[in-house]
Amino acid sequence: MCGRYAATANPDELTLEFEVDDDRTSDPTRSILANPQSPPAGTPDHNMAPTKQAPVVLTRVPRGEEGAAPTRQLRLLTWGLVPAWAKDSKGGVRMINARAETVLEKPAYATAAARRRCLVPAQGWYEWQVSPTATDAKGKPLKQPFFTHRADGESCAFAGLYEFWRDPSVADNDDPAAWLTTFTIITSAAEPGLDRIHDRQPLVLDRADWEQWLDPTLTDTGAVAALLEPRRPGRFTAYPVSRAVSSNRSNGPQLLDPLPASELHGVVDPTTGEIIGSPS
């Protein structure tokens, strides 16, 4: 799964890198958070967690401009997909990921997979490796967080889906509170090496696939399925980081700092399979 990632770029940087036509991150949006988002939505966030609003790239016809050409937009969407037919917004917390192998079949994702695809920009993602030898104070296997990013230094573009949910309790259709726009990140089986950290990873699309993935006129499920196929291995590098990232209240660039080998206990090296550090 992908349950945390680093979204470290500003909208201006994303607009350039993802060739965005229309930056809509300043538009009023509905949030499901009880408290103000920290860091504020649309600013660098080194510990992006479910239910937060995150920058997402999508292509669609601007609202109120029927007949106009679709434009590539940057918007703030809530992480955790809520299907249009859902009775309420609570289920989104459980739908932060969609499996590439079944996304075209599952009712919660199939329509979005055919018509509402997006890119989720990230510097990289976090995943927790369960130690085969080390245990915590309660005797449970120790979990070591890793940060994974592209080895070529490029940003990751996670394949995602988005949906609009209409709140029936809000009468005015033009009220921003009437609409909740959410997204999910598609995952695939982890490639060799990364599977020593976790058995799943986000599906990261290369730049050559962006335009086709974002094309709202591409509704052929066979063509979409081809874009969901696993990519070549070896694009990523991963290293252990501080357990501070396990708290969603922790943030800042220090979360990306590599953890010294002297602080590792029973950690499996993703590249060699060697166990690093004593069990305690």
N, C-alpha and C positions, 0 to 999 in steps of 0.2 A: 504494500500500500504506500501511499504518499500522504502523510499526515502533517508534515511541516516542511516549509521551504523558505528560502531567502529571496525576497523581492527587493533588491537593493538599489534599483535605478529610479530616477525621477521621471515624471511624464515627458519632459523635454527630451531626455535621452532615449526613452522608449519610442517616442514619435519618430525619431531619426532612424533608430536601428530597425524598427519594424515597418518603416515606410508608411506611417499612418497619415491619412488624409485629414482626419478630424479628431482632435483631442477633446473628448467630452468628460474628462475627469472632474471638471468643475460643476457639472450638472447636479442639481439636487437629486438625491437618491434615498431610498428607504434602507435603513439598517435594522438588523434584528438584535443588535447588542443592547444590553441593559445600560451599559456605561459607555462614555465616549471611547472610540477606538484609540489605542496607544501602541505605536506612534499613529498619528492621524492618517486616515485613509488617503492614499495618493502620495505619501512620502515614503522614503526608504524604510523597509521593515525586514530585519534580519531573522525574524522568527514568525513568519506568516502562519497563522493557525486557522482551523475551520471556524466559520461564522464571521470572520473578519471580511471587510471589503478589500478587494485586491484589483490591481490594474489588469485588464483582459483586452485582447485584440480580437475584433470581429468585423465582418463585412456585412452591411445591410443597407437598405434604402432608408435615408433619413426620415424620421417620423414627420408626417404631414406633407411629404413631397412625393406622393404617388406618381409613378412614371419616371422618376429620376433614376439615375444610375446608382447602383450600390457603391458605398464608400467604405474604406477601411477605417475603422474607428477604434479609439482607445477609451474604454469605459471602466468605471468601478463597479464590480459585481461582487455579490456575497458568495463566499465559498461554502458549498453544500447545496446540491441541486434540489429544487422543489418543483416537481412536475406541474404543468398547468392545471391538471385535473385534481390536484391534492386538495383536501378539505381545509388544511391549515398549513402553516409554514414550518411546523415542528420537525417534520421528517428529514429536512435538509441536512441536519447534523449527522445523520447516518449515511448520507449519499455524497460523500466528499470524493469518492473514487468510483470509476466504472471500469470493468474489466474489458480489455480490447477483444477478448475471445467471444464475449456474449453481448456486447453493447448494442449490436444491431438487432438483437432478439428480445431483450428485456423491455417490457412495456414502459418502464420508467425512463428509459434512455433512447429507445428506437426512433421516435419522432425527431428528437434533437440531433441524433446521429445523422439523420438523413437531411436535416435542414438548418440546424443551428449549431455549427461547429465554431470553435474559437481557439486562440492560442493564449497560453498563460505564461507570460515572461517570468523568468527566474534566473538568479545567478547559479542556483543549484538546490539540492534538496537534502533533508536529513532523514536518516533511517537508523534504527536501533538494532544492534547485533546482540543476540543472546549468547553469552559466553558458554562454551562447552565445559569449562573447568572452574570458573570463579563464581562465588555466591555472595549475596549481600548479607546484611546483619540478620535477616529473617530466614536465611538459608535458601533463598530463591536465586535462580541464575542471574548473574549480573548482566545488566544491559548497557552496552557502550554505544553512544551516538556517533555516527559517522556523517561527514558532509561529502556529498558527491557533486562534481561539476564537470563541465566539458574540458577536456585536456587541451583543446585549442584556444581556450580563453574566451570563446564566444558565449553569449547568453544561451540558456536553455529555453526552448519554446515547447512547453508541454502541450500535447494535444488535449483539448477540452471540449465540453459541450455546455451550452447555456440555455436557460429557460426563463419565461416570463410567468409569474404567478399573480393573478388578480385577486386582491382582497375584497370580498363581497361586502365587508362592513364599511368600506369607504365609498360614499355615493358618487363623488366627483371623479370621473374617469381621467381628468387632467391633473388631479392631485398626485404629486410624486409618491405620497404614502399609499396610493391605491395599487402600486405595482412593486413587486419584489423581483429583482433580476438576479438569478443565481447561476453558479457554474459547478462543474465537476471536472476532475482530472482523470484522464484515461491512463490505466496502468497495463503493463504487460509482464510476462515472465522475465525475471532478472537475467541479464546476460552473464556468461562465465566470469567469475571474479566477483562481480557485484552480488552474485547469489550466495557468497559467503557472508554477506551482511544481512540480506533479506531476500526472500524468494520472489518479490515483486519490485518493479521500478516504474516511474512515470514513462509514458511513451513520449520521447523527445523527437520532434520533427526537425529535419534539416531545412535550411532556407529554400532549397529547390522545391519543397513540398508545400510551403506556406500558402501560396496563391490558390492552389487546387483545394487544399483543406478548408480554406476560408470561403471558397466560392459558394454562395447560397443557392446558385442554380444547379449545383452538382447534387443530384438526388438519387443517382443510380447506386444502389447498395453494393453492387459488385465493385465499382470504382472506389467507394468509401472503404470497403473491406480491404482493398489493396493497400490503401494508405495506413491501415491498422496493422500491417504485417511487421514483424520484428525488424529492427535496423541492424546494420553491421555492428559487431562488437568492437570494443576498444576505443570508443569515443570519449570515455569518461575516466576520471581518476577520483579516488576516495581516500579520506583520511579521518582518523578519530578526532573528535572535538570534546570540549568540556560538557559535562552532564548538566551544566546550567541551562542548556537549551531545552531540557525536559520540562522546565517551567515556562508556561506561556507568558509569564510576567517578565522574563528575561529578554533583553533585546540589546542590539548594538553590534558593531563590527567585530568585537572581541569574540563573539560566538563562532566566528569562522576560523579562529586561530587553531592551528594544529596542536593536539595534545602531546606533550613530550612522552617518549617511550617509557620514561621512569614512572609515569603515572598510569600506565596501562596494566591491567590485571586480567589475564586469561583472554586476551583479544586475538582474534584470528586475522592475520594479514590477508586482505582481499586478493593480493597478487600472488603470494606464495603458498598460502594456507598454513604458514607457520604460526604457532601460538606464541604471543608476545606477553611477557610479564608473568609474575607468579600468580597463583590462584587467589592470593589474599593480599 
